[in-house]
């Protein structure tokens, strides 16, 4: 039997939070990796520490054979900008205090699963330099662009500071994994990392998203009307203003039987619920809350259409969002309001839905009407094209093997 490869994974979010690092680590375990994880105290997305966890409880755990160490982390609380900022800085700062313990261990590689904020990777980068261990960062949220897409920071000094801090982290990582060729070009502009040390691997979804699960109770609940489903984080980046405006337009045009089903949670949920009430859409929007990943196919199976939007951002144009990868696997038509690569892919290459411009509610409404008017058979054919493309290009095992090989090359 081959000797195991020792890998330190640093990710602010990890099990029992629902992030794709969980499935990625499962795959690496299958590839005979001995994994230790440094993460935070679970509190995403509601900002409340999960039951069974605290500063004194379950800071050290074993999960599927992985040693999980949890650095102190101030929870996001009510998801105000201030609380999110404190949450962002608390994890990397607390993570630094774990470095002395890591210095006594021998790792073959260090892997950073970089969601927001980029500074979450600081403990891993410093440890890599101290121990001369190669560090690979999977850049899922490119900073500072992602920060600026969520927070409207106008102060030039603060924008410059955020840019310098972000670029420092990328420059001091040995290898980078990015989501698209455009993102690759961007990081090459701001780092001195050789091109062969930057690879493009799209986010892949868990195998569960490829399945159909019939839930009779759920199907009965939404049996009347045309079901439009959104799944994922409810944040400013998702441009729910566009969805609300499109929903109002469709209702005013007589399409009153549309069920807008929202499965997820996040910092903008309270705002979204309030806005739907103001718009007179309370009876049309159904907030199902955060659901376990295993339950998502129960919703996608009974839905007619999957929907998603983004705010305007050069960075977001460069990627295919993780949500869209799950939508491909679900095998249902999708209507999106997004710019860039995803438009050409869905409208022209795959033809599994319709993608209109970012922040354009009129186009979103018109595209939803197109799918609304299709027969059940036509909608199925459209969704099947997306699922077929998923298996050919985005399948989990193929892409995660590329990731594994790149980390250990």
C-alpha distance (Angstrom), angle and dihedral (degrees) to the residues before:
residue distance angle dihedral
X1 . . .
X2 3.80 . .
X3 3.79 115.8 .
X4 3.79 113.2 -105.8
X5 3.80 121.4 -103.9
X6 3.80 112.7 -125.0
X7 3.78 112.7 -133.7
X8 3.79 130.6 180.0
X9 3.81 111.5 -153.3
X10 3.80 118.4 -161.9
X11 3.80 115.7 -166.6
X12 3.79 127.2 146.7
X13 3.81 88.0 -144.0
X14 3.80 125.0 50.1
X15 3.79 141.4 141.0
X16 3.01 128.7 -10.9
X17 3.81 83.7 35.6
X18 3.81 111.6 77.5
X19 3.79 106.8 -112.5
X20 3.79 130.3 135.2
X21 3.79 91.4 -114.3
X22 3.82 85.6 79.4
X23 3.80 93.2 62.3
X24 3.79 91.5 39.5
X25 3.80 90.5 56.5
X26 3.81 90.1 47.6
X27 3.79 88.3 56.7
X28 3.81 92.8 47.7
X29 3.80 89.3 51.2
X30 3.80 87.5 55.6
X31 3.81 87.0 54.7
X32 3.81 91.4 58.3
X33 3.80 97.7 -100.6
X34 3.80 120.7 156.2
X35 3.81 100.8 -142.2
X36 3.78 133.0 -163.3
X37 3.80 118.0 -177.0
X38 3.79 130.3 -153.4
X39 3.79 109.8 -164.9
X40 3.78 141.9 142.3
X41 3.78 134.3 -95.5
X42 3.82 107.3 -77.3
X43 3.80 113.3 -105.3
X44 3.82 106.5 128.9
X45 3.01 131.4 153.4
X46 3.81 102.9 4.3
X47 3.80 94.9 41.5
X48 3.79 92.2 -124.7
X49 3.81 121.1 116.5
X50 3.80 110.1 -108.6
X51 3.78 119.3 -107.4
X52 3.79 111.1 -89.4
X53 3.81 94.4 31.2
X54 3.79 134.2 93.2
X55 3.78 141.6 133.7
X56 3.81 87.3 -73.7
X57 3.79 101.6 30.7
X58 3.82 130.3 78.4
X59 3.79 94.7 -13.5
X60 3.81 85.8 143.3
X61 3.79 121.1 41.1
X62 3.77 142.7 154.0
X63 3.79 116.3 -130.1
X64 3.81 119.8 -178.4
X65 3.78 88.2 -24.0
X66 3.82 94.6 -50.1
X67 3.79 119.4 122.8
X68 3.81 106.7 -128.7
X69 3.81 119.1 -162.5
X70 3.78 118.2 -173.5
X71 3.78 120.2 -150.7
X72 3.78 118.8 -150.3
X73 3.77 111.1 -86.6
X74 3.79 131.7 179.2
X75 3.82 105.5 -129.6
X76 3.79 119.4 -119.2
X77 3.80 91.1 -114.2
X78 3.80 112.1 -175.3
X79 3.82 90.6 -4.5
X80 3.79 94.7 -114.3
X81 3.80 116.1 157.5
X82 3.81 90.3 -105.9
X83 3.80 94.4 51.2
X84 3.79 91.9 46.4
X85 3.82 89.5 51.2
X86 3.81 91.2 51.7
X87 3.79 89.7 46.7
X88 3.80 90.5 50.5
X89 3.81 95.3 52.7
X90 3.81 98.1 37.5
X91 3.80 97.3 65.6
X92 3.83 99.5 52.3
X93 3.80 91.5 41.3
X94 3.81 92.4 51.1
X95 3.79 89.7 42.3
X96 3.81 90.2 62.8
X97 3.81 89.2 67.4
X98 3.81 89.3 62.7
X99 3.80 92.9 59.6
X100 3.86 95.5 86.5
X101 3.81 89.2 57.3
X102 3.80 91.8 47.6
X103 3.81 90.7 51.4
X104 3.80 89.3 68.3
X105 3.81 92.1 56.3
X106 3.77 132.6 76.4
X107 3.79 116.5 -131.9
X108 3.78 125.2 177.6
X109 3.80 93.3 -151.7
X110 3.81 141.7 -1.9
X111 3.80 121.2 -136.7
X112 3.82 125.7 -164.9
X113 3.80 119.5 -161.2
X114 3.80 96.4 -157.1
X115 3.75 114.4 -155.9
X116 3.80 118.4 148.7
X117 2.95 124.5 -18.1
X118 3.80 109.0 41.0
X119 3.82 89.8 -153.1
X120 3.81 88.9 70.9
X121 3.81 85.3 84.0
X122 3.81 94.9 59.9
X123 3.85 97.5 98.1
X124 3.81 90.6 50.1
X125 3.81 94.0 48.0
X126 3.81 93.3 49.4
X127 3.81 92.2 46.0
X128 3.79 90.5 49.7
X129 3.79 91.0 54.1
X130 3.81 94.1 45.3
X131 3.81 93.5 48.1
X132 3.82 96.1 31.4
X133 3.79 90.9 -124.6
X134 3.79 119.0 153.3
X135 3.79 111.4 -110.0
X136 3.81 125.3 -154.7
X137 3.80 122.5 -166.9
X138 3.81 123.7 -160.2
X139 3.82 102.3 -149.8
X140 3.79 106.9 -149.4
X141 3.81 97.4 153.2
X142 3.80 111.6 35.8
X143 3.78 110.5 -145.2
X144 2.96 140.4 -111.7
X145 3.82 88.2 10.3
X146 3.79 93.1 60.9
X147 3.80 91.3 49.0
X148 3.80 91.6 51.3
X149 3.82 91.4 49.3
X150 3.81 90.3 58.6
X151 3.82 102.3 34.1
X152 3.79 122.5 42.1
X153 3.81 97.1 -135.8
X154 3.80 108.5 178.6
X155 3.82 99.9 166.6
X156 3.82 106.2 107.1
X157 3.80 93.9 -149.9
X158 3.81 92.9 52.5
X159 3.80 91.9 46.5
X160 3.79 91.2 50.1
X161 3.81 91.7 47.0
X162 3.82 92.3 49.8
X163 3.80 90.0 48.7
X164 3.81 94.0 50.9
X165 3.80 93.7 46.9
X166 3.80 92.0 47.9
X167 3.78 95.3 48.4
X168 3.82 91.0 47.3
X169 3.79 90.5 61.0
X170 3.80 93.0 50.5
X171 3.81 93.8 45.6
X172 3.79 92.2 52.0
X173 3.80 96.1 51.0
X174 3.80 116.2 92.4
X175 3.81 98.3 -141.9
X176 3.78 134.6 14.0
X177 3.79 133.2 -155.2
X178 3.81 113.7 -159.7
X179 3.79 135.5 -178.0
X180 3.81 103.0 -123.9
X181 3.79 145.0 10.3
X182 3.80 90.1 -105.9
X183 3.79 90.7 54.6
X184 3.80 89.1 47.7
X185 3.80 90.5 54.7
X186 3.78 89.9 49.7
X187 3.80 96.2 52.4
X188 3.80 90.9 44.8
X189 3.81 87.8 57.7
X190 3.80 93.0 56.3
X191 3.82 101.2 36.2
X192 3.77 137.3 52.1
X193 3.81 92.4 -135.8
X194 3.80 113.7 135.2
X195 3.80 115.5 -110.6
X196 3.80 92.2 -117.8
X197 3.82 88.0 61.1
X198 3.80 93.0 58.6
X199 3.80 119.6 71.4
X200 3.80 133.5 -180.0
X201 3.81 114.6 -129.4
X202 3.82 118.7 158.4
X203 3.77 120.1 -136.4
X204 3.76 109.0 -94.3
X205 3.76 127.6 -153.0
X206 3.76 128.6 -127.0
X207 3.81 118.4 -92.5
X208 3.80 91.0 -111.7
X209 3.82 90.0 73.9
X210 3.81 89.9 64.6
X211 3.80 92.2 64.0
X212 3.79 133.1 87.7
X213 3.80 115.8 -137.5
X214 3.79 118.9 -175.2
X215 3.80 111.6 -145.6
X216 3.81 106.8 -173.6
X217 3.80 93.9 -167.0
X218 3.80 92.4 52.0
X219 3.80 92.5 43.0
X220 3.80 90.0 53.0
X221 3.80 91.8 49.0
X222 3.81 90.9 56.3
X223 3.81 98.5 29.7
X224 3.79 94.2 116.7
X225 3.77 116.2 69.9
X226 3.79 141.2 3.6
X227 3.80 111.9 -50.8
X228 3.81 119.5 -140.0
X229 3.81 112.8 -176.5
X230 3.80 132.0 -159.4
X231 3.80 119.1 -175.0
X232 3.79 129.0 -175.9
X233 3.78 142.3 38.1
X234 3.79 118.9 -6.7
X235 3.81 101.8 -141.3
X236 3.83 138.0 137.4
X237 3.82 89.9 -97.2
X238 3.83 90.1 66.1
X239 3.83 92.9 67.4
X240 3.78 96.8 -138.0
X241 3.80 87.2 173.6
X242 3.81 85.4 75.3
X243 3.80 92.8 51.6
X244 3.82 93.5 47.9
X245 3.81 92.2 49.4
X246 3.81 91.1 48.1
X247 3.81 90.9 48.4
X248 3.82 90.9 51.7
X249 3.79 91.2 49.2
X250 3.80 93.8 49.7
X251 3.80 92.0 47.7
X252 3.81 91.2 50.0
X253 3.81 89.0 52.4
X254 3.78 91.3 56.7
X255 3.81 101.4 -96.1
X256 3.79 94.1 127.1
X257 3.81 97.4 147.8
X258 3.82 96.6 73.6
X259 3.80 114.9 120.9
X260 3.81 111.0 -155.0
X261 3.80 102.7 -156.6
X262 3.82 115.0 -166.1
X263 3.80 115.5 -165.5
X264 3.79 111.2 -177.9
X265 3.77 144.4 46.1
X266 3.77 140.5 -126.6
X267 3.77 148.2 131.9
X268 3.83 94.1 -52.1
X269 3.80 99.4 47.9
X270 3.81 96.7 99.4
X271 3.80 90.2 46.8
X272 3.82 90.8 49.3
X273 3.80 93.3 50.0
X274 3.81 90.4 49.9
X275 3.81 92.6 47.9
X276 3.80 93.6 51.2
X277 3.81 89.1 53.2
X278 3.81 91.6 49.8
X279 3.81 89.7 49.7
X280 3.80 92.6 51.3
X281 3.80 91.8 -114.8
X282 3.80 100.1 119.0
X283 3.80 92.4 115.4
X284 3.80 92.2 48.7
X285 3.82 99.5 49.4
X286 3.79 120.3 70.8
X287 3.81 116.8 -168.2
X288 3.79 108.7 -157.2
X289 3.81 95.8 174.1
X290 3.78 127.7 -141.9
X291 3.80 113.4 -25.1
X292 3.81 131.6 -169.5
X293 3.78 112.4 -96.5
X294 3.81 89.3 -114.7
X295 3.82 89.9 63.1
X296 3.81 97.4 53.8
X297 3.85 94.3 85.9
X298 3.81 88.0 58.1
X299 3.80 86.5 65.4
X300 3.80 99.9 38.0
X301 3.81 91.1 49.4
X302 3.80 93.5 59.4
X303 3.81 97.7 37.9
X304 3.80 127.5 99.9
X305 3.78 97.7 -155.5
X306 3.81 140.7 13.7
X307 3.80 118.6 -141.7
X308 3.81 136.0 -165.9
X309 3.81 139.8 161.9
X310 3.79 138.4 -173.0
X311 3.79 135.5 -162.8
X312 3.79 119.7 -110.9
X313 3.80 111.1 -79.2
X314 3.80 134.4 144.7
X315 3.79 88.5 -141.0
X316 3.79 95.1 51.6
X317 3.81 89.4 50.8
X318 3.79 87.7 61.4
X319 3.78 97.5 60.8
X320 3.76 144.2 55.0
X321 3.82 102.4 -127.7
X322 3.80 119.1 -123.6
X323 3.80 89.4 -117.0
X324 3.80 90.5 60.3
X325 3.81 91.0 51.6
X326 3.81 88.4 57.3
X327 3.79 90.4 46.8
X328 3.82 91.0 55.2
X329 3.80 90.4 52.7
X330 3.81 92.6 47.8
X331 3.79 92.0 65.1
X332 3.80 97.3 -135.7
X333 3.84 129.4 122.2
X334 3.78 114.0 -93.9
X335 3.78 132.7 -153.6
X336 3.79 116.1 -165.2
X337 3.80 139.3 176.0
X338 3.79 100.7 -145.8
X339 3.80 138.0 123.7
X340 3.78 131.9 -139.2
X341 3.78 131.2 23.2
X342 3.80 97.0 -0.2
X343 3.83 91.6 60.1
X344 3.79 95.1 58.4
X345 3.80 92.6 41.3
X346 3.81 97.2 53.5
X347 3.81 100.9 31.0
X348 3.80 98.8 42.7
X349 3.80 113.6 12.6
X350 3.80 104.3 37.8
X351 3.82 103.6 13.6
X352 3.79 93.0 -154.5
X353 3.79 95.8 137.1
X354 3.78 143.0 -29.9
X355 3.80 129.8 -71.7
X356 3.79 121.4 -166.4
X357 3.80 131.6 -178.3
X358 3.77 121.6 -62.4
X359 3.82 115.4 -91.5
X360 3.83 92.7 8.5
X361 3.83 107.6 129.2
X362 3.81 93.2 177.3
X363 3.80 91.9 58.5
X364 3.81 90.6 44.1
X365 3.80 91.2 52.5
X366 3.81 93.0 46.9
X367 3.80 91.8 49.7
X368 3.80 91.8 49.2
X369 3.81 88.4 52.1
X370 3.81 89.7 53.9
X371 3.80 91.3 57.6
X372 3.82 91.5 39.7
X373 3.81 89.7 59.6
X374 3.82 94.8 49.9
X375 3.77 121.8 100.1
X376 3.80 119.9 -110.2
X377 3.81 88.6 -106.5
X378 3.80 92.8 52.3
X379 3.80 91.9 48.8
X380 3.80 90.5 50.3
X381 3.81 91.6 51.5
X382 3.80 90.1 50.5
X383 3.80 92.5 50.5
X384 3.80 92.3 45.4
X385 3.81 90.2 57.0
X386 3.80 89.4 57.0
X387 3.79 93.5 48.4
X388 3.83 91.8 47.6
X389 3.81 89.8 52.4
X390 3.78 89.7 49.4
X391 3.80 92.5 56.9
X392 3.80 91.9 48.3
X393 3.80 99.3 45.9
X394 3.82 113.9 9.5
X395 3.79 104.3 36.5
X396 3.80 113.1 145.1
X397 3.80 102.5 -127.3
X398 3.81 95.7 47.2
X399 3.79 94.8 51.2
X400 3.80 97.2 39.3
X401 3.80 89.8 52.4
X402 3.81 87.3 56.5
X403 3.80 88.6 51.1
X404 3.81 92.8 48.7
X405 3.80 92.7 48.3
X406 3.81 92.0 48.3
X407 3.81 93.6 50.8
X408 3.80 92.9 50.7
X409 3.82 99.0 36.0
